Structures are given as structure tokens and as C-alpha cells.
Amino acid sequence: MGRRGNNEGSIRKRSDGRWEARITIAGKQRSVYGKTREIVARKMRDAMSEAERGLPVADQRTQLQTYLREWLENTVKLTVRPKTYESYEGHIRLYIEPAIGKVPLVKLTLSHVQQLMNGMLERGLSPRTVIHTRATLRRALGQAHKWGLVSRNVAALVDPPKAPRSEVMPLTPEQARLFLDAIEGDRFEALYHVALALGMRQGEILGLTWSNVDLSAGTLRVKQALQKINGEWQLVEPKTKRSRRTLPLPATVASKLREHRARQNRARLNAGDRWQDWGLVFTTGIGTPLDGVNVNKHFQRTLAALGLPKQRFHDLRHACATFLLTQGLSPRVVMETLGHSQISVTMDTYSHVMPELQREAADRMDELLNASDPN
């Protein structure tokens, strides 16, 4: 029998009952597996098609780290935001490659993944870092399984460590009013009003442009976020599809934005030729993007001066959600306001508010069922 040509394959049933298709692509032999002949035949056809499109091809000797690098460059970089790519690349470079990168992709087992996670925990890394690293590996191996490079996604079969859940403790309405009174006239005043009243993410606030604010109509559109990528500021797509949203402006926030625009126009005149027009709502004194680190420092100094509990800037978003829920707004409305991808995220994140809402619901039901007959 002659030597099998490039992009040709054969199918056989293994002794363990599974079916295997062997295929030679670019001079390398690889196998795909499945429960039936039809499944492996389809996987073999898909592998041939993907090889023609330049997608990763693995053989018995291909190391995990080789596949992961190809996955990053040929798939991840083309489909996710730059910040997400940086996150995946960091997990792979810092944790996965040093621990199990040299293991052949097709020989990767559950014990290898467990070894990776145990080693990270033993080095003192947080459970959350371990969880995110496993998620990156799980996504990469999920793609490998879809392409027929591995018979199963072993990362999906290993349980991640439990991460301690931090309780959300946002500002109370009284504390929020104290904070807003204290920063009246401050250059960040309108920024904090937007954060507390609309619950926008910090990157969404810092990436907000005047073209997406309609003070006459009283609306604000969230269409992008500010991120620093490779040392340079960039305006990127929002976190999720639902993050693109149009929000009605409370009258107080609209008023603060008008005052802020007047203040910014004065700064523009003072800066003269030094002004760099990014079109952003919140900027430095010369029009360039604000660094979130500096905003956080200002936030912490203000809290400390007022004797208020230490907060993350992100906790202003939590405060907004809590205020909305305790005023009786539907979780669906809160979800749309915050730009959550699913309502389950809203309900899970703000479960601490639910007992209060349930008590209010019980009291209202009691009033309804025990109301005296008006006749």
C-alpha cells in the first residue's frame, strides 16, 4: 500500500471501544477521537478544513505551551478585547507554561491540571487567581476539543478551589449624601454623581465622550470604555453586549454635567495649545484621559477625610444598585441599568438586599390581605 498523502486519513475502531481517525497534515500525523465512526469522520473533515485555514495542528509531540501560543495568536487576539488577551496571555506565561507547558497536549490529564492549581496555591497565590487561570486553560482546551485535537477537556473536569466571597458593603444613602456634599465644587464632582446615580464602571465613565451625552434629552449612551493597553490609552468596546446601553439622566446629574462642561471649557482656554482634544467628558487639565489610579487615590483621600469606611471605586456601582433595589425597582431594570449580561448576575451580586425586600413584600402582602372592607 502506498504512503498516505497529505490531508488524507484513515478511521479505525480502538480496543477500548472508541473510534480513531488518523490524518496527516503538513507532514505531521495526528489523531481525533469519538464515540462513533460518524463523529470521528466529521472531526477529520473539520480538521482538514481548519488546517487549510491555518488553524493549529497538533500531533503526538505537540506541547501544551505550543498549542496555547498558537491559540492566543490565531484565535484569542482576533476575538476578544486587548485587555482580555493580556489577561489570558499572563495566565499562560506566568502560571501554566512553567508548571505544565512541556506536557504533550494529547497527554494532558486531570492530574496535570490539579498539579497546576495545587502548585499555585502552595506558592501563596489567591484562590481567585487560580480560578481565573483554570478558566483560561479551560477555554483553550475547549477550543482544542472542538477542533478535535484532544478527546476531552480535562480542565473542565477538575473542580476549581473555593474563593472566599467578599460581602458587598456599599455606602448607605446617608453616607452617600455626606460624600456628595463634601465634594461640591470639586473637579471630580460630576464624575462621582455619574458613578453613584448611574452605576457605570470606572472604565465606562473615564471613556465617556460628550458626543454620547445629550443634556437636552437627558440621556447618556454607554458605548465604550477607557483602557491602558501596552502603556497607551485606548477606547475599547464595553465589557459585554449588554454593556452598550442608553441611560436616562437624573436632573441632578444633568445639572452637574452642565457645570462640569463649563469648568472644562475654562480649563481648555487656560491650557491653550497644550490642550489635547479627546472629546472626553472627564479629563486632566490638558484634555488627556484620566488615570483610574489617580481617581482612586482622590476617592480614598476624600473618604478618609470624612471618616467614611474604606471603599473601592467599584463599590459606588454597588451602592447605585443597592439604592435602586431598595426603592422597589425591578431587578430587570437594575440589570439593564448596570449592563449585566444576565439577571442572575444581578440577583447573585446583590443577594444581601433580598432579605430587606422580602420583608417589605411580606408587609405589603399583610396589608393587602388584611385590609378592612371599605363597605
PyMOL commands that set and color helices and strands:
alter all, ss='L'
color gray80, all
select helices_A, chain A and resi 37-52+64-79+82-100+105-107+110-122+127-146+154-157+173-182+189-198+202-206+210-212+241-243+251-274+292-306+315-326+331-338+343-349+351-369
alter helices_A, ss='H'
color red, helices_A
select strands_A, chain A and resi 8-13+19-25+28-34+213-214+219-222+225-229+232-236+245-248
alter strands_A, ss='S'
color yellow, strands_A
deselect
rebuild
show_as cartoon
